[in-house]
């Protein structure tokens, strides 16, 4: 009877040791995954920080809001910025035209492309003016 109890205890100990080894392997695997996630988070933070700073720059002496909060606000701030650009860029270009032709009637372009201009003709015109647009863009302020 004692021998059977001893055998049973040894079997239980071997099973527990196997479980312990499996647990240790699992912990090692999870620790490796944790380290990979930490590295991914570090890289993501390094990449996301400049994006968040575009719309909410860090100020000396003022504690920055958490990065995730600043990033959550970024899409709306980007939309607002693009809306301002949508008005500002044509305004600047029309100001350039007016500086050369003070009496030019700029109202004719207010409604967009001329009614008799086909899509193909507009595409051709856009290709023709692209080099000029590139040069004009160098003088446009995005602030």
Buried (B, 14 or more C-beta within 10 A) or exposed (E): EEEEEEEEEEEEEEEEEEEEEEEEEEEEEEEEEEEEEEEEEEEEEEEBBEEBEEBBEEEEEEEBBEBEEBBEEBEEBEEEBEEEEEEBBEEBBBEEEEEEEEEEEEEEBEEEEEEEEEEEEEEEEEEEEEEEEEEBEEEBEEE
